[in-house]
Amino acid sequence: MRRVFAALAGFLLLALLPHAPVANAAPQASPAPQANTLQAGPTADQLLAKVSTCQQISSGRYAHDEGGAATVPVCQNNGVVFFSADMDIDCDGVRTTQCNENTDCCFYPDTAFHTSTDQPLNAAQLPYIVLPQPTSNWDYRNYGIDGGSVVAVIYQGRVEYAVVGDTGPTGIIGEASYATAAGLGIDPDPSTGGTEGPVTYIVFPHTSVNPIENHDVANSVGEDAANRLVGTTTPPAGSGAIVGLGGKCMDVAGANSTNGTAVQLYDCNGSAAQAWTATNGTLRALGKCLDVRDRSTANGAKLQLWDCTGGANQQFTLSGSGTIVNPAANKCVDVTNKSTANSTPLQLWTCTGATNQKWTLS
């Protein structure tokens, strides 16, 4: 059942947020999401195996429902944050035929995080989860998590990728949007739906879905992060060109094998400067390794050629959805500013699932 207290908490929180006023619009018709299973990336069992051990990061525990026993810790392990709880249905945000004052006693026409056009999220269409508002018990912001962070939600062998989309009461945990429930085959009705679970929520820190309302991007970023978690993303052995944005190739500038030479985007020409070999988690050309300059893990860190050292800044993995990731930074190989111009430098950037982070080994 939906928690009545959430409505009051939502009013108190959103009164403090710098959002534009939300018009009292008529309900929008939203197509009901269809239940689905994971099409790419690890299985539910593979993901659950990685979160079987809890290193508690919350100072206390959370209840499933207001007034219930506090039994749910927030955990961290293998670089992810997770918890196992029930699922109550959140229908806040845009008014739709599924989510409005008539279908949900506690409906509130806003969400803590907004779309790219500064509108509330659409709970009937967008899979998202609700996290407790930050307190001394646990503050999600201290763990690389924010609105738009990607989440794998697991229930009875199904995986649904969602985003962090709303915040709720400080003492309870385990709530997700109408669309999240529908995608997992859970009754999404805000009055009678939800499940006692267990539902496992795995949040991937330092991920970002932009725009937050694009579920295709959430799926892509989620699959990449999940693949990295279970360790199924090592590049296949072999040699050839790496083709990216605009059909152009990953290229060593000037075919120069000197340490520090920039790696860039360039017209594919079949030269040795574009012949990359995947070996032991590294990508090699001209006898040297693709390397993150200065071992940086920051957005914008440039890629270069360097003597192979075995360092973490030379390790790269390839996901099933076509991104190349440096696990140490948990960031993707990215074409700077989405430019297709020759000599555009390559860099590390937060994985977004955008076309300037997609690569094909040929």
N, C-alpha and C positions, 0 to 999 in steps of 0.2 A: 504494500500500500504506500501511496505517496505520503510524505511526512508533512503534516500541517505546519509544523514549525518552520519549514523551509520558506514558506511564503513571507513570514515576518522577517526572517533573516535576509531574504532577497531584497525586501523594501529598505532595510537598514543599510545594507551594503551599497545598493545602487543609488541611494540618496547621496552617497559620498563620491560616486564615480563621475568623471567629467564627460558624461555622455550627453548627446543632444536629446531633447524630449522626444518621446515616442508617441506618435499619433495614435488615437483610438480608432484604428482602421478596422474595417470589416474582415472577418476571417478569410484567409486565402485557401484555395483548394490545393492540397499537396498530394501527389500520388503516394500511396502507401508503399514503403520500401518492401522489397521481397526478401525473404530469408535467403542467405547465400552462404557458401563455404569458401574458405581461402582458395584463391585460384593460383597464387604464386607464393613463394616463400615457405617457411617451415610449417610443419603441422602443429596442431595444438599440443600434442604430446611432447614434441621437441622443445617447444617454448616452455611448457610446464616443468620439464626436466631441469631447465636453467634457473628456475626460481623455487626450487624445492627446499632450499635452505634460507632462512630469514636472518639477516643482520638488522636488527631493529634500529630505525633512525628516528622514530617518533619517541618523545619522552614518555608518553603514555599510550593509551589505546583508545579506539573509537567504538561506539555502539553502532549496530545496524539501524536502529530506529530511536527516535527521541524517547528517553526514559528507560531504554534497554540497558543491558549489561555491556560494559566496554570491554570487548574481547578481541578487537581487530588491530594488530600493529601495522604500521607502515614500515616496509622492509627495503633493504638494498642488497644487491648481490650481482656480480657479473656486469656491473656498470649500468644496471637498470633499477628503477624504483617500482615497487609492486605491493599489492595487498589483495587479500581474498575476502570477499564480503557477499552481501546479497545484491540485488538490483532493484531499486525503486525507479519509477518512471518520472523523468523531468520533462515537462511540456512547456516550460517557459520560453519566452521569445516572441517570434512572429505569430500572430493569430492565424490559425489554419482551421480547416474543418475538423482536424484531429485534436488540435490543441487550442482551447479557448476557455472562457469562463463557464461555458455550459458543460464542457466535457471534463474539466479539471477544477475541483473546488478551490485549489490553491494557485491557479494560473496567475502568472505575473508577466506582463508584456515586455520583458527585457532580459538580457543575459549579461553576465559580468564581462564577457568579451564580445566584440562586435565584428561584423564583416568588413571587407575592404571598403565598403561604401558607408561605414559607420551605422549599420543597422543591426538590430538584435539577430541572433542566430535563429534558424528555422529548425525546431526540434523534430518536426515531422519528416524533414528531408535529410538533415545532417546528423550523422553519427558523432556524438560527442559525449564526454563524461563530465561529472561534477566532482570537484575536489573541495574538501573543507576549507573555509576561509583561514588564512594564516593566523596562527597563534604561537605561543611558546611551546605548545605540544608538538607542532610540526608546521613548518613554513615551506611549502613546495618551491618557493622562489629561491631558496638557498641550495637547491639541488638541480639547478639548470632546467627548471620546468616553468612554463608560463602558458598563457593562452595560445593555442595553436600547436603545442607540443603533441607529438603523435603517441597513441596508446594502442596496444593490442588487448582487446577484451575477449576473454575465452570462456566458453560455456558449453558443456557437453560435447566436446570435440570440435566445436566451431570457433573460428577466429574472425573477429570483426575489427578492422582498423578504424579508429576514431581519433578525435582531437580533444584536448582539454578545452572545454567551451563555457563552463560556468563554475561558480563557487556557491557553496551552501553553508549550512549550519556548522558551527565549530566543533561539535561533539560527535557527529555521526558521519558515516562514510558508506559508499555503495549506491550510486545513483547515476543514471545515464539517460540520454534522450530517447524519445519515442523511436527514432530511426535506428538507434543502436540496438534496442530490444528487438525490433522487427527483424533486423539483419541476423540476429542470433536465434530466431525462432521462438522468442519469448513474447508472451502477450504484452503488447505495448500500451494497452488502455491505461490512461493515467489514474483512473479510479479503481480498477480491479486487477490491473496487470502487474508485471514484475515477477520476480522469483526470489525464493529464499537462498538460491544458489546451491553450491558455491560458484561464484563468478570471480575469475581472476583478472585483475587489471594490471597490465605491465606498461609503465610509462617510460619512454625512451628520452632521457635528458639530452639537452642541446640539439633537439630536433625542432623543426619549424615547418608548418604547413602554411604556405603563402600563395594565394589568399586562403584564410582559414576555412572558408566555405567550400573550397574545391576538394571534394571527396576523392577524386581521381588522384590528386597529388598526395592526399593522406595515404591512400593505398600504396602508391609508389614509394613514398618515404618510409612508410611502415614496413613494407616488405624488405627494403634495404636494411633497415635497422634490425629487423628480426633475423635476417640472414646473417648479419654480423654477430648477433647474440649467440646463435647456435653454431657459428663457425663453418658455414657451408659456402663461403664466398671466395675461396682462393682462386686466383686466375688459372685457367687451364694452361697446361704446358703447350708450347708452340711458339711460332714466330710469324709476324705479319704486321700489317698496318693497323692502327687504331683510329677509326673514323668517327668523327663527332659532328658538331654543329655545322650546318651548311654543306655536309658531305666532304668536309676538309679533314686533314690528318694531323695527329699529334706528331710534332716535328722538332728535331734538335736544330736550333737556329744556326744557319750557315754550315750545317754538317760538321760543326766544330766539337771535338771531343774534349776540349779543355774543361777542367772543373769549373763549375759556375755558369756554364753556358745555359741560356734560357731555353725552356721547352715551351713551344708555342703552337698555334693553329696555323696551318699552311695548306695550300693546294696539294693534293695527293700527287706524288710524282714517282713513286716506286723506288726512291733512293734509300741508301743505308741509314740516313737520318730519320727515316720513317719506319724502319724495320725493328719492331719491338719484340722481345722474347720474354715470356712469362716464366720465371724460374724461382722456385722456393719463396713465393710471395712477393718477389720483386719484378719490376718491369725494366728491361735492359735494352739499350741501343748503343752502338759504337763502342761496345765493351764496357759501358758504365751504366749506372743505375739512375732511374728517376728518383729525385730527391727533393724533400721539402726544405727550402732554404732556411738556415739557422735553426733547424729543428722546431720551427714555429708551429703552434697549433691554432693560431689566430686566423679569422677570416681574412682573406687577401694574401696569405702567405704564398709566395711565388714558388713555382716548380723549376727545377734546374737539373742538369746532368752532373753527376759526381761519382768519384770512385765508390764502388760497392763496399759498404762497411758493415752491413747486417743490422744497422740501426733501425729503430722504430719509424724514423722519418723516411725510410725507404721501403716500407711495407705497404702493399696495396692489395685490395681485394675487389673482385668484380661480382656485382649482384646479378640476380636473374633478371632484374628490370633494366640493366644496362648502365649502372653507375659504377665508377671506380672510386673506392673509398680508402682513405688512410685511417686505419683503426685507431692509431695513437691519438689523432685529433678528432676522430669520429666526424670527419668532414669529407666532402666529395671533390674530385677533380672537376674544375669549373672553368669555362671559357669566360674571361673577364668581360664584364658589361654586355654579355650575350652578343658580342661582335663577331661577324664572320670575316672580317678583314684579315688578310695575310699578316702574319707576325703578331697577332693578338696573343699576349702571354697567357699561360695557364696558371691557375691558382687553386688553393683550397678554399672551400666555402661551405657553410652549413647546407646540408643536403635538402633540396627543395623539390626534386623530381622534375625540374624544368629541363627543356631541351638542351640547354647549354651544359648540362651535366650527364648527358646520355652518350655512350660510346659503344662501338661495335668492334670486336676483334676480327679482322678478316685475313 
